[in-house]
Amino acid sequence: MKVLMFGWEFPPHNSGGLGVACQGLSRALSENGTEIIFVLPKEVTTNEHFKFVFANNVFLDVRTVQSLLTPYATSEQYGSMIQKMQGNIYGASLFEEVMRYAMRAKDIAQKEEFDVIHAHDWLSFPAGVEAKRVSGKPLIVHVHATEFDRGGGNVNEQVYQVEKEGMEKADKVITVSEFTKQLVMEHYGIPESKISVVHNGINPVDYPGRDQDDFGLMKLKQAGYRIVLFLGRLTLQKGPDYFVKAAKKVLEYQPKTMFVIVGSGDMEGKTMQMASELGIAGNMLFVGFMRDEQRSKIYHTADAYVMPSVSEPFGITALESLLHGTPVIMSKQSGASEVVLHALKTNFWDTDEMADQILSVLEYPVMKTEMGKNGEKEAMNCSWDKAAKKLQTVYKSVT
């Protein structure tokens, strides 16, 4: 089985969970005998990364085309980028650039040999549709998030139409959770028989750091502080504002608590301002975007991890935290809540309950230890290998 796979980010050139998922799935599929041609929308800084990650894997090949598409780009952000560019090789708008990528995908599909097309998320859906049109091969579209997740109710009609067309023209739709499956059925009119759920996974060897941190957090813990962690993009979808509101309530009972926010995004300034207005800026630490070993260290140092997402198709960070033995508090509006039992769950908007759950973990050491220990075992069972085998079953069903 040979798969032509389209994506738009890949570690270490990624800014979110989609790239992590693409890497995990590609590796696991390859290890299970599926040949992959992975197409990216633009050149990365070096090609050595791909050779390094897949140096011992002859089944995975990587293709790139020159494009301005970037992870989690909005129309406004693309407009700012195109104004700085000279020449006219790029699309004048985000949607023109998405279609330009699709035309390049058509060229690749005419030259390569493959059995199945697999497109990840909306920026890649038109590429997958074009590849199917010129090759006649079956198309699978993989929904990692929808415009209803990203927009928080403010749906971009153009993005929605691209998503809908991709799902309608696909032979099969993959969603990362039952939560997303129901959303796809309700808002996009896709029949249940056409949808397969493949939960995301995790690879323990990707998180090696368990030694003491170098962010000064251990000194804080030695001074009696507890560490509560938020890690994710600072966007409406991820709920950083609810995290800050819950922090305010926790600090009324546990003033020696430090709330650490890892990540960046369009809500970074607003989140900082909110902490200042609530008078808790001294207990909030913004450390920016982190990767790999840094993330592992900060997971391991934290006493609790909170994922207050407003709409989270899955939420790999919950598995990452549990893999480090750190208890998780997550919103019920997340796909990860379907596969993780040893975690506390609350509605994202219920900051009173969220604060109570944080305090419970901080004040009861036995509870914290048991949640961490059992959660770690649970995370170890959520593997990319399982996800890959489910995908291979889907591939066979359409060929």
N, C-alpha and C positions, 0 to 999 in steps of 0.2 A: 504494500500500500504506500503510495506516494502522495503527499499533501502539499498543495500550494497555499501557503498561509500569509494573510495580510494583517499587519498590525501598524501601530504608529508610535510605539515607544518600546524600548528594550533596555534593561539594565546594562551598564550603569548610567545610561542616558535616559533616565526615566524620572518622573516626578510624582508617581502614584502607584497604586496597586495593580493597574492593568499591565504595566510592564513586568512586574513581578510574576503575575499570573501567566503571561506569555512565555516568560523564561522557564517557569516551573513546568508548564504543560509541554513545551517543546522538548525540554530535556527528557521528561518522563516518556513521552511518545517515542522519542528517538531510542531510548534505552529499551523500549518494548517492541522495537523492530519497524516502526513507522518512519519512512523517509520524509524529511521536511525541507521545503524551500521556503524560507522566511523572507518576506518582502517588507522593507521599511520605507517610509515616505521620504526620507532625506538622508544624506550622508552624515555619518557620525565623525567625531574628531579623528579617530583612528580605526583601522580594521583589525588591529591586534586584539581588541576586546573579544570579538567573536571567535577568533582563532584560539584565544586563551580559554574561554568558557567551554568550547566544543572541540578542543584540540584532539581529544581522544575519540571523537565521535564522527565517523565518516558519513553518517546518514544525514547530518544537518548542514544545509548550505544556506547562505545569507545573501540576499539581494537588496540593493538600495537604489532609490531614484532621487534626483535632486528636487526638493520641495521645501516650502516654508511651513508645512504642517508641523505643529508642535503639540505636545501633550496638553490636554484640557484647554485648548485655545478657544476663545470666544471670537465672535465677529469683530468686536471692538478691538481686542488685542491684535488680531490679524491685521486690521486696518492700520494700527500704529506701526506694525512691522513693515508693511508694504510701502509706507510712506518713506521709510529710511533706505529702501532698496533702489538701486539704479538699474535701468534696463527693464524689459517687459516680458521676461520669461515666466514670471509667476502670475497666478490668477489675481485679478483686481479685488476680489473678495474671498472670504474663507470658503464659500461654496463653490466659486470658480476654481479655487485651488484643489478642493476635494475632487472635483470633476477632472481636473488636469491629472491628478494622481490616478484616477480611474482609467484615463486614456493610456497612461504609461503601463498600468496593470494589464490592459488589453494586449499591449505589445509583448509583455513578459509571458502572458498566458499562451500566445501564439507560438512562442519559441520553446517553452518548457514542456516536458512530459510529466503528467500527474494524473491521479485518479479522482481526487476530491479537492474542492476549494473551501477554505476555512477563513472567514473574515471576522476580525475582532472589533466590535463597537462601531459607532456610526460613521466616523471618518473613513473607515475601510469598507463599509458596505457597498458604495457605488463601485469600488474597485472589484469586489467580489462579483457583483452583478455583471460587470463588463467581462470579466474573465469567464463567467458562465456562458454569456452570450456568444463569445467567439470560440469557445472550446466545446460547448455542449456537456461539460462535466457538472456533476451535482454540486450545489452550493450550500454550505452550512454557515449561518451567521451566529456569532457568539455575543450575547448581550451581557456586558459587564455592568452597565448602568444605562438608564434611559433619561430622556429629557425631563421626565417627571421627577426623577431623583435629583438631577443637577439643578433644575430651575426652581425647586421649592414652590411650585404652583405657577411660576412665571415661565410658561412653555414657549420656546422659540418655534414658531410654526414651520420654518424651513428645516430645522433640525428634525423635528417630529416627522415631517414628510419623508426625509431621507431614511430615517429609522423604519418607518412603516413600509416604504417601498422595498427596502432590503429584506425585511421579514417576510413580506408577501411573496417576493420572488425567490426566496430561499427554499430549498427542499426540506431543510430542518432548521429549527431555531434552538440554540442552546442558551439556557439561563443559568446563572450562578446560584440560584436559590428558588424555593417555592414562592417566596415573597415576590421576587421579580417575575416569576412565571405568571402569578395572578395579575400582576400589573400589566404584563404584555397581553394577556387575554382580555382584560377589561378595557384598556386604553387603545390597543392597536388592533383588536379584533382577530387575533391569531388563534386558530382552534387548538384546543388542548392536545389533540392527537399529533400535532406538528411540533410540539415543544418537548425537549428533554432537559431535565435538571442535572447539572454536573457541578457539585459544590467545589469550591476552591480548596487547595491543600497547602501544605508547607513542607519544606525540606530542612530538617534539623541541622545539617552540615553548613547551611548558609548563615548560621547564627553562632559563631564561635566564642564571642566575648562574654566571659563570666567573671572576669577579675574586677578589681576595684575600679570605679569610674575615675575620670579625670576632669570632671565638671565641678568639683567642689561639693558634690552632694553628700559624699561620705562624711565630710566634716560637719555638715548640717545634721546628719543623722547622729553623729557622735555627740552633738550638742542637744540632742533630744527631739529633733524635728522628724516628722513623718513626710514621706514623699508621695505625692499623688500625680500621676502622669496622664497627659493627653498627647497623642501622637497621630498626626494626620494633616491633610491639607486644611488650611484655615479658610473654609468656605461655608456657605450657608448649609450645604448638605451635611457637613460633618458635625455641626452643632457646637462650635467652640463657645458661643455665647451662653449656652445652657451650662456648660462646664464652669464658666466664670460665676454664674448665678448660684450654682450649687456650692462652689468654693466659698462664697460669701457666707453661706449658712453653716458650713462645716467650721469655719474659723470662729464662729460665735461660741463653739463648744471646744474646739481644738485649735487654739491660736498658734501652736507650734507645729503648723503644717505648711509645707511648701508645695505649691501647685506648679508643675513644670509643663510647659507647652512646647512641643517639638513639631515644627512644620512651618510652612509659609503659605500665603495665599491672599486673596483680595480682602479678607476680613481681618488681616493681621493688625492694621491700625485701629479698626473699630474694637477689636478684642482688647487691645492695650488700653484704649480710652475707657472702655467699660470697667476694667479692673481699677483704673485710677478713680473714676467717678464713684465706685462702690467703696473706695478707701482700702483696697486690699492689694494695691500694686506692690507693696513690700513683701507680699507672700506669693507673688506670681513671678515665675522665671521663664522668659521667652528665649529659647536657645536656637531657633531657626531650623533649617532642614538638616537631617542627619542620614547617614547611610551605614549599612553593614555593621562593622564592629562597634561603632559609636552607638548605634541603636541597641545592639545587644547589651552593651554596658548599662545604658540608661534603663532598659527594661528590667535588668537584673537588680538595679539599685532601688527601683521604685517599690513602694509598699502596696500600691494598688494602681491599676490602669483603668481609665474610664473612656468608653466609646459612646458618646451621647448623640449619635448620628440621627438626623431628622429622617433620612431615607437612605439606607445602606444596603445595596444589593447583596453584598456579602460582608466584607470587613476582615481582611487577612490579618490586620494588626491585632485582633483579639487572639488569634492562634499564636502569633508571634509572642505576645505577652505570656500566654499560658505555657509556651515552650520554655520560658525562662523561670517558671514557677511563680509568676506574679499574678495574684488574683485579678479577675476581670469583672467590671461592672459595665454592662452594655445596654443599649436601648433595645426594646422589643421590636423596633422598626429596622431590624437588621437580619440579613440572611444567616450570619454566623450563629444567631440564637437558635437556629434549627438544628445545628450539629453540636453545639456546646451545651452540656447539661450542668457542668460544675462552674457556674458563674451566676452572678446576681443580675437580674434583668428588671428594667423599668421603662416606662414611657419617656421619651426624650424630653417632653415638656414638663414632667413632674419632678422639678428640681428639689422639692421637699423629700420625696422618696429617694432620689439620687443621693442627696446629702446624708440621709439616714443610712443608706447602704455603705457609703464611704466611711462613715463613722463606725459602723459595725465591723468593717474589715480592720480599721486602725485600732479599735479598742479591744478586740477579742483575738489575741494571738493564735489560739487554737483554730479558730475559724479561718484566719488568714492562712495558716499552715496547711490545713486540710484542703482548702480551695486551691491553693497553689499546687499541692502534690497531686490531687486528683485531676486538676485541669491540665497539668503537664502530661499525664498519661493519655488524656483525651486528645490533646493536640498531636501527640506522636502518632495517633491512629488516623489523623486527617492528612493523608499523604497525596502528593501529586501523582504517585503511581496509581492510586485508586482512581483518581480523576482521569488519567490517561486511558486506563482500561475501559472506563465508561465511554470515553470519546471514541475509542476504537470500535466499540459496539455500534455507535451511531454512524461512523464512517461505513461500516459494513452494511448497515441498513439502507443506505442511499446508493450503494454501488451494486 
